[in-house]
Amino acid sequence: MKLISGANKQCYMGWPEKLFVRLNGLFPSIVHNALVKKLPVIRRYAQQ
């Protein structure tokens, strides 16, 4: 609820998420390629 009511527009769940956000900012193509490789798994979980 703090994120919704506060002025801060970003929230990191923990250090792995924070690292992911930083990597995506610095090297978006690396993150994109990794996600594309996992896309079948992501789609399978999204359909559940």
Backbone atoms as SQL, in Angstrom:
CREATE TABLE atoms (id INTEGER PRIMARY KEY, chain TEXT, resi INTEGER, resn TEXT, atom TEXT, x REAL, y REAL, z REAL);
INSERT INTO atoms VALUES
  (1, 'A', 1, 'MET', 'N', 0.818, -1.193, 0.000),
  (2, 'A', 1, 'MET', 'CA', 0.000, 0.000, 0.000),
  (3, 'A', 1, 'MET', 'C', 0.861, 1.255, 0.000),
  (4, 'A', 2, 'LYS', 'N', 2.062, 1.167, 0.540),
  (5, 'A', 2, 'LYS', 'CA', 2.933, 2.343, 0.564),
  (6, 'A', 2, 'LYS', 'C', 3.279, 2.801, -0.851),
  (7, 'A', 3, 'LEU', 'N', 3.475, 1.833, -1.754),
  (8, 'A', 3, 'LEU', 'CA', 3.818, 2.184, -3.127),
  (9, 'A', 3, 'LEU', 'C', 2.675, 2.917, -3.812),
  (10, 'A', 4, 'ILE', 'N', 1.459, 2.481, -3.583),
  (11, 'A', 4, 'ILE', 'CA', 0.298, 3.099, -4.221),
  (12, 'A', 4, 'ILE', 'C', 0.070, 4.513, -3.702),
  (13, 'A', 5, 'SER', 'N', 0.172, 4.701, -2.403),
  (14, 'A', 5, 'SER', 'CA', -0.142, 6.003, -1.820),
  (15, 'A', 5, 'SER', 'C', 1.044, 6.962, -1.785),
  (16, 'A', 6, 'GLY', 'N', 2.240, 6.471, -1.967),
  (17, 'A', 6, 'GLY', 'CA', 3.425, 7.317, -1.871),
  (18, 'A', 6, 'GLY', 'C', 3.817, 7.958, -3.188),
  (19, 'A', 7, 'ALA', 'N', 4.774, 8.846, -3.109),
  (20, 'A', 7, 'ALA', 'CA', 5.265, 9.547, -4.288),
  (21, 'A', 7, 'ALA', 'C', 6.297, 8.716, -5.048),
  (22, 'A', 8, 'ASN', 'N', 6.889, 7.727, -4.392),
  (23, 'A', 8, 'ASN', 'CA', 7.889, 6.887, -5.032),
  (24, 'A', 8, 'ASN', 'C', 7.218, 5.975, -6.051),
  (25, 'A', 9, 'LYS', 'N', 7.708, 5.985, -7.283),
  (26, 'A', 9, 'LYS', 'CA', 7.094, 5.203, -8.355),
  (27, 'A', 9, 'LYS', 'C', 7.755, 3.840, -8.547),
  (28, 'A', 10, 'GLN', 'N', 8.834, 3.555, -7.821),
  (29, 'A', 10, 'GLN', 'CA', 9.531, 2.287, -7.963),
  (30, 'A', 10, 'GLN', 'C', 9.624, 1.575, -6.628),
  (31, 'A', 11, 'CYS', 'N', 9.580, 0.255, -6.698),
  (32, 'A', 11, 'CYS', 'CA', 9.722, -0.556, -5.505),
  (33, 'A', 11, 'CYS', 'C', 10.468, -1.824, -5.878),
  (34, 'A', 12, 'TYR', 'N', 11.520, -2.144, -5.152),
  (35, 'A', 12, 'TYR', 'CA', 12.275, -3.368, -5.379),
  (36, 'A', 12, 'TYR', 'C', 11.913, -4.357, -4.289),
  (37, 'A', 13, 'MET', 'N', 11.627, -5.582, -4.691),
  (38, 'A', 13, 'MET', 'CA', 11.210, -6.603, -3.744),
  (39, 'A', 13, 'MET', 'C', 12.375, -7.107, -2.900),
  (40, 'A', 14, 'GLY', 'N', 13.551, -7.161, -3.463),
  (41, 'A', 14, 'GLY', 'CA', 14.724, -7.656, -2.760),
  (42, 'A', 14, 'GLY', 'C', 15.948, -7.447, -3.631),
  (43, 'A', 15, 'TRP', 'N', 17.085, -7.933, -3.173),
  (44, 'A', 15, 'TRP', 'CA', 18.304, -7.684, -3.940),
  (45, 'A', 15, 'TRP', 'C', 18.320, -8.375, -5.294),
  (46, 'A', 16, 'PRO', 'N', 17.733, -9.578, -5.479),
  (47, 'A', 16, 'PRO', 'CA', 17.740, -10.154, -6.830),
  (48, 'A', 16, 'PRO', 'C', 16.970, -9.292, -7.834),
  (49, 'A', 17, 'GLU', 'N', 15.847, -8.751, -7.402),
  (50, 'A', 17, 'GLU', 'CA', 15.054, -7.902, -8.273),
  (51, 'A', 17, 'GLU', 'C', 15.787, -6.595, -8.567),
  (52, 'A', 18, 'LYS', 'N', 16.438, -6.057, -7.554),
  (53, 'A', 18, 'LYS', 'CA', 17.199, -4.822, -7.736),
  (54, 'A', 18, 'LYS', 'C', 18.333, -5.040, -8.738),
  (55, 'A', 19, 'LEU', 'N', 19.012, -6.178, -8.622),
  (56, 'A', 19, 'LEU', 'CA', 20.079, -6.516, -9.564),
  (57, 'A', 19, 'LEU', 'C', 19.518, -6.661, -10.974),
  (58, 'A', 20, 'PHE', 'N', 18.381, -7.334, -11.103),
  (59, 'A', 20, 'PHE', 'CA', 17.750, -7.514, -12.406),
  (60, 'A', 20, 'PHE', 'C', 17.424, -6.166, -13.049),
  (61, 'A', 21, 'VAL', 'N', 16.877, -5.249, -12.281),
  (62, 'A', 21, 'VAL', 'CA', 16.524, -3.920, -12.801),
  (63, 'A', 21, 'VAL', 'C', 17.771, -3.187, -13.272),
  (64, 'A', 22, 'ARG', 'N', 18.837, -3.274, -12.500),
  (65, 'A', 22, 'ARG', 'CA', 20.084, -2.595, -12.885),
  (66, 'A', 22, 'ARG', 'C', 20.682, -3.211, -14.148),
  (67, 'A', 23, 'LEU', 'N', 20.700, -4.546, -14.209),
  (68, 'A', 23, 'LEU', 'CA', 21.215, -5.214, -15.410),
  (69, 'A', 23, 'LEU', 'C', 20.395, -4.846, -16.638),
  (70, 'A', 24, 'ASN', 'N', 19.092, -4.806, -16.478),
  (71, 'A', 24, 'ASN', 'CA', 18.225, -4.442, -17.595),
  (72, 'A', 24, 'ASN', 'C', 18.494, -3.011, -18.052),
  (73, 'A', 25, 'GLY', 'N', 18.795, -2.129, -17.123),
  (74, 'A', 25, 'GLY', 'CA', 19.113, -0.751, -17.484),
  (75, 'A', 25, 'GLY', 'C', 20.440, -0.624, -18.207),
  (76, 'A', 26, 'LEU', 'N', 21.421, -1.429, -17.790),
  (77, 'A', 26, 'LEU', 'CA', 22.753, -1.355, -18.387),
  (78, 'A', 26, 'LEU', 'C', 22.873, -2.172, -19.672),
  (79, 'A', 27, 'PHE', 'N', 22.293, -3.363, -19.665),
  (80, 'A', 27, 'PHE', 'CA', 22.436, -4.291, -20.787),
  (81, 'A', 27, 'PHE', 'C', 21.077, -4.879, -21.174),
  (82, 'A', 28, 'PRO', 'N', 20.201, -4.085, -21.766),
  (83, 'A', 28, 'PRO', 'CA', 18.857, -4.581, -22.059),
  (84, 'A', 28, 'PRO', 'C', 18.839, -5.773, -23.014),
  (85, 'A', 29, 'SER', 'N', 19.792, -5.853, -23.928),
  (86, 'A', 29, 'SER', 'CA', 19.783, -6.971, -24.877),
  (87, 'A', 29, 'SER', 'C', 20.083, -8.296, -24.187),
  (88, 'A', 30, 'ILE', 'N', 20.922, -8.291, -23.162),
  (89, 'A', 30, 'ILE', 'CA', 21.224, -9.522, -22.423),
  (90, 'A', 30, 'ILE', 'C', 19.972, -10.019, -21.709),
  (91, 'A', 31, 'VAL', 'N', 19.272, -9.111, -21.055),
  (92, 'A', 31, 'VAL', 'CA', 18.047, -9.481, -20.343),
  (93, 'A', 31, 'VAL', 'C', 16.989, -9.951, -21.341),
  (94, 'A', 32, 'HIS', 'N', 16.858, -9.253, -22.446),
  (95, 'A', 32, 'HIS', 'CA', 15.878, -9.630, -23.468),
  (96, 'A', 32, 'HIS', 'C', 16.150, -11.035, -23.990),
  (97, 'A', 33, 'ASN', 'N', 17.396, -11.323, -24.334),
  (98, 'A', 33, 'ASN', 'CA', 17.741, -12.643, -24.863),
  (99, 'A', 33, 'ASN', 'C', 17.495, -13.743, -23.837),
  (100, 'A', 34, 'ALA', 'N', 17.778, -13.470, -22.581),
  (101, 'A', 34, 'ALA', 'CA', 17.533, -14.463, -21.530),
  (102, 'A', 34, 'ALA', 'C', 16.037, -14.729, -21.380),
  (103, 'A', 35, 'LEU', 'N', 15.228, -13.673, -21.455),
  (104, 'A', 35, 'LEU', 'CA', 13.777, -13.847, -21.347),
  (105, 'A', 35, 'LEU', 'C', 13.204, -14.577, -22.559),
  (106, 'A', 36, 'VAL', 'N', 13.741, -14.299, -23.740),
  (107, 'A', 36, 'VAL', 'CA', 13.271, -14.987, -24.948),
  (108, 'A', 36, 'VAL', 'C', 13.535, -16.483, -24.841),
  (109, 'A', 37, 'LYS', 'N', 14.673, -16.858, -24.288),
  (110, 'A', 37, 'LYS', 'CA', 14.998, -18.277, -24.117),
  (111, 'A', 37, 'LYS', 'C', 14.028, -18.961, -23.160),
  (112, 'A', 38, 'LYS', 'N', 13.535, -18.229, -22.170),
  (113, 'A', 38, 'LYS', 'CA', 12.619, -18.788, -21.166),
  (114, 'A', 38, 'LYS', 'C', 11.148, -18.563, -21.513),
  (115, 'A', 39, 'LEU', 'N', 10.864, -17.999, -22.674),
  (116, 'A', 39, 'LEU', 'CA', 9.494, -17.658, -23.045),
  (117, 'A', 39, 'LEU', 'C', 8.528, -18.844, -23.014),
  (118, 'A', 40, 'PRO', 'N', 8.900, -20.030, -23.488),
  (119, 'A', 40, 'PRO', 'CA', 7.958, -21.157, -23.385),
  (120, 'A', 40, 'PRO', 'C', 7.558, -21.472, -21.941),
  (121, 'A', 41, 'VAL', 'N', 8.500, -21.402, -21.029),
  (122, 'A', 41, 'VAL', 'CA', 8.205, -21.653, -19.611),
  (123, 'A', 41, 'VAL', 'C', 7.308, -20.548, -19.062),
  (124, 'A', 42, 'ILE', 'N', 7.600, -19.313, -19.411),
  (125, 'A', 42, 'ILE', 'CA', 6.800, -18.174, -18.952),
  (126, 'A', 42, 'ILE', 'C', 5.363, -18.313, -19.444),
  (127, 'A', 43, 'ARG', 'N', 5.203, -18.667, -20.714),
  (128, 'A', 43, 'ARG', 'CA', 3.849, -18.823, -21.271),
  (129, 'A', 43, 'ARG', 'C', 3.099, -19.963, -20.597),
  (130, 'A', 44, 'ARG', 'N', 3.807, -21.045, -20.302),
  (131, 'A', 44, 'ARG', 'CA', 3.162, -22.190, -19.653),
  (132, 'A', 44, 'ARG', 'C', 2.619, -21.787, -18.283),
  (133, 'A', 45, 'TYR', 'N', 3.408, -21.044, -17.509),
  (134, 'A', 45, 'TYR', 'CA', 2.949, -20.594, -16.191),
  (135, 'A', 45, 'TYR', 'C', 1.851, -19.546, -16.304),
  (136, 'A', 46, 'ALA', 'N', 1.900, -18.719, -17.335),
  (137, 'A', 46, 'ALA', 'CA', 0.891, -17.674, -17.507),
  (138, 'A', 46, 'ALA', 'C', -0.478, -18.261, -17.840),
  (139, 'A', 47, 'GLN', 'N', -0.504, -19.433, -18.452),
  (140, 'A', 47, 'GLN', 'CA', -1.770, -20.058, -18.826),
  (141, 'A', 47, 'GLN', 'C', -2.416, -20.809, -17.673),
  (142, 'A', 48, 'GLN', 'N', -1.702, -21.037, -16.609),
  (143, 'A', 48, 'GLN', 'CA', -2.248, -21.779, -15.465),
  (144, 'A', 48, 'GLN', 'C', -3.227, -20.954, -14.678);
